[in-house]
Amino acid sequence: MLKRAAIYILGKYGYAIVRKSRALIEDCELDYFLDRYLAENRPDDFFFIQVGAHDGVVDDPISGYIRRYGWRGILLEPQRDAFLLLQKNYRDQPQLRLLNAALAAQEGVQDLYRVKNVEGLPVWGGQIASFKLEQVLKHEFAIPNINNLVEVERVQCLTFNTLLDETGESKVDLLQIDAEGLDYELIKTIDFARFKPRVLHYEHRHLSARDRDECIFYLFGNGYGIAVGRWDTTAVPLHHAYQQLPAFLIRCLVRAVN
């Protein structure tokens, strides 16, 4: 019923819902949007912020672009051992600024729950780290004894505004977030009136179903179109005409495609 209503109302506006891999706009991955953006803008004038960079290699969606085009950017990684690897792996990229810190709603020091580096972990095991213990323990399906492997690391936290104040950059071409279930909470701290990333990419697989939908609605309401992949979501600014859709219709769209 809700989906039919959304389709009917969209038709009155001259639009239509096309469901394709649960995506609101196109069934496209990050590479698709980056390649389109780079075709229309100077690759050597590209600036990015990467939250949760880990070692810059394992499951990193942008490391290839960084090396190919020499992108400028700020990379944050709170885990000390992963940060040391990040420094080593990007030692030949002097245009990058690497910070051993996490992004948060407030500045200060927080407890980060992480998995000890022991033999037998999955290759992605070192990426499991969160300010919420329950997010770490969710990986018990792959690491049966994970409860005995959790340790706490005190980490420095920064805000988006602090990063922007220090960089002096007038634009952010890409905001890449991998925050182990806190992605939506971080996105809500963005002051879109101050800066609006041309491409915003975040991991949704650790979000609850409600937070996934709410994050889509929140970004849609801030002028973004959404493409939902299997594990990640990419958001890009919508054409002005789409931004004029009423808020109630945006909610219908979000609910109808899920």
N, C-alpha and C positions, 0 to 999 in steps of 0.2 A: 504493500500500500504506500509506504513512504517513498520507495523508489519510483513508483508510478507518478506520485505527486511531484517529485523533483523533476522527472522527465517532462511532465506537462508544463510546469512553470518555466523550465528552461526553454521549452519550445516557444512560449510566449515572448521570451527575450531573444529568440533567434539562435539559441544554442542547443546543444544536445550532449547527453552523457554517452561516452563510449567507454565501456569497461574493458580494459586491457591490462592483465596482470595486476589488478587492484590499483592501477595508477589513475590519478586524477587528470593528468594531462597526457603524457606519453609513457610508454613502457620503455624507458631509457635508463641506462646506468650513468654514473658520473662522467665517464669518458666522453659520452655523447655530448653532454652540455659543455664540458671543458673544450673539446675540439671545436665546437661551434663558436664558443666565446673567443677562442684564440684566433680563429679565422677572421674575426671582425675587429680584434684589438691587438695591440703590440704585445707579443709574448715577453719581451724584455722589460716591459713596464708593469709586470704582474706582481701583486703583493698578496700574500696569504697569511692566515693564522691557523695553525694546526694545534688542536687541543687533544692531548693524549697521543703523542707521536711515537711512544714506545722506543724501539731501536732504529726506526726509520727504514726498516726492511720487511719484517714479518707482517703480512697482511696490510701493507701500507698502500693506499690507493693513489698517492700522489708523488711518491719518491721518484718515479720515472720521469715525470714532468719537471720536477725540480732540477734534475741533472740535465735533462735535454735542453731546457730553456734558461737555466740559471735564475730561476725565480727568486725574488727576495721574499723573506718571510720570517715569522716568529713561530717557533715550535716549543710547546710546553710538554714536559714529561715529568710527573712527580716522583716516580720510583728511581731511587738513586742508581741502582745497578743498570737499569734500562737506559737511564740518562747517560751514563758513561759510555755505553755502546752507541748511543745516538751521536755523541761527540766524536767517537772514533769513526763511525760510518759516514759522517758529514764533514770530516776534517779537511776535505778538499773543496768545501763550499763556503768560502768566507763571507758571502753575502747573507748568510743565514744567522739568525740570532736564536740561540738555544737556551732555554730557561728550565732549570730544575725546580718546577713549580706546577701547581694545579690551578685550574680556573674554578671560581666559586662566586657565590652571591656577595660574599664579604671577604675582606682581606684578613689575614691572620694565619695561624697555624692550626691544622686539623689532623686528626688521626685517619690514616689511610689503611684500609684492610687489604692485604695482599697475600699471595700464595708463595711460600718459601720455594727457593730454587733448588729442587731435589731431582734425582734421577727418576725417570719413568713418567715425568709429566708430558702431556701432549705438547706439540710444538708451540701452540698458542697459550700454554699454561702461564707463561710469564706475563701475559697481558691482563690477567685477571687481577684487578685492583679497583676498589671502590670505597667511597666514604660510608657506604651502607654495607654492613656485614652480610645481610640477607642476599645481596646481589652476588657476593662472592660464593656463598654456600649453595647457590642455585646450580653450580657446576658439579654438584656431587654425582650427577649422572655419568660424567666422564672421569671424575677423580673421586673414587669411593671414600677415600680417607681424607678428604679436603678439610674436614673440621679440625684435624690434627696438624694441618699444614699452614693454617692462617697465622700471620704475624702482623703486627702494627708498626707502621712507619709514620713518623711525624713529618708533615710536608707543609711547605709554604704555599699560601693561596693568594691569587691575584684576581682582580675583576676585569671585565672587558674595558671599562673606562680607564683603568690604570694602564692597560696595554696601549690603548690609543693615545693617551696623554704622553706616554714615553716615546712612541714611534713618530708622532707628528704626521702620520700618513693621512691623506685626504680621502682615501678610498680603500676598501678591502675587496679584492676580486674574488677571493675564495675563503670561506670559513669552513674548516674541516673539523668535525667533532667526533671523538670516540671516547665516551665517558662512562662506559659500563653501566648503563641504566639511568644515568643522571643527565642524559642529553637534553631532554625536554626542560628540566629545571634550569639548565644553563641557557638554553635558548630564550627562556622567559626573562633572563636578566639583560638581554640585548636592548639597548636604546635605539630602536630603528629610526628615530628622528635624528639621531646623531650619525649613525652609519648603517648602511644597508648592503650587506654582501651581495655581489653580483651572482655568486653561486654559493649555496649553503648546503653542506652535505653532512649527514649525521647517521649514526647507527641506531636503528629502531628495534633490533631483535631482542634487546633486554628490557624494553619498555612494556608495561602492561597494555592490554588492548585499549583500555580507556585513555591512557596517556598517549598512545599512538594516534588515536582519533583527535584528542584535544590538541596535540602538537600540530597536526595537519590543519585543524580549524584555526589555531592561533596564527600560523604562518599565512594561511589563506587570507585571514583578516588583516594581515600586514602587507598584503599586496603580492604574495608569492603564489606561483603555481607549483604543484607537487607531482613528482614522479616517484612511485614506491616500488623499490626492487625487493628482492628476497630478504636481504638483511639490512639494507640501508635505504635512506630516503634522500632525494635531491630536491632542493627548492630553488627556483629562479623567479625573478620578478615577472609578474603577469603584464600583459598588455593593458593599458588604461581602461579599455572598455570592460574587461572582465572584473576589474577592481570595483566597478560600480554596482555589482550584484549585491542585493540586500543581504544583511547578516543572516536572516532566517533561512535564505536560500543556500548560503554557504554551509550551514549546519545540515540541511537536507542532502547536499552533495556528499559531504563527509560520511554521513550515515548510509546513504544509498549505495556507495561503492564498497562498503565493508560488509 
